[in-house]
Amino acid sequence: MASVAELKAAIDAAMLHVQEGQLAVRCANEELGEAQLSLATAVEGSGHESVQAAQAALAQAAAELNECLTATLHAIEQAQTYVATL
């Protein structure tokens, strides 16, 4: 069985991976924002169904990335709470 110090170190390492994932999600969200803006500019005034579907899909993707960030923040908080009990 691992010592408390080893367990804390392993949890810290795991949370570092989570933070790296959060950075990637934030970068992806920024790229999506740029894609949404570019698409909106390119198709300004178009009411075509496909354009609306594309814009809705990008908005949904951005919302899901935000949900991902929220979930990972919660995971970090819970891990920190656990570590504090050790």
Summary of the structure (lengths in Angstrom):
residues: 86
radius of gyration: 19.3
end to end distance: 14.3
largest distance: 64.3
contacts: 202
relative contact order: 0.15
helix: 88%
strand: 0%
